[in-house]
């Protein structure tokens, strides 16, 4: 299992998070809610004990089933882009390791998270239920969103999509934001923020190049 059964959080861990936080601030992360969440969430819980020394490097790390735990900067950057507040209703596409979900949950949002790969979801759930038992976890095709629970204040996609799924855009509230990496190559994308202006109109912004694993699903790369 790709998680750490030791749920301790020592002063050493906290000191490493402080140094990571300083690095993220230098890279332009300035949202106080995001920074505070990075400061308190124990990222090493999402690593096997034997690889704990890598937990507070600002780098992605491979996990089970060909997936990755995202670079802390990427997690913070996406979290900052959706510009959420406490009690915002947020949908995460791609639970993965669970780390991004933990960051969002610590901000205090009403969080829904969906994962295509069931064993990954089960592993993440073992940690997330300790961090915040109110997180609502689902197994399924995240490229289709969760229309039953829409509309959302924000949707964050943690895998690279070939297109912006229309179904996700229309699950936003008016004024809601979709942050998604999109590109015509499986491992090279541009980070987009789509803001719903009205029932039928959307504004799109581009925030540069990123690399994510491919989004699975009917409106992703694989079914």
Secondary structure, 3 states (H helix, E strand, C coil): CCCCCCCCCCHHHHHHHHHHHHHHHHCCCCCHHHHHHHHHCCHHHHCCHHHHHHCCCCCCEECHHHCEECCHHHHHHHHHHHCCCCCCEEEEECCCCCHHHHHHHHHCCEEEEEECCHHHHHHHHHHHHHHCCCCEEEECCHHHCCHHHCCEEEEEECCEECCCCHHHHCCEEEEEEEEEEEEEECCEEEEEEEEECCCCCEEEEEEEEECCCECECCCCCEC
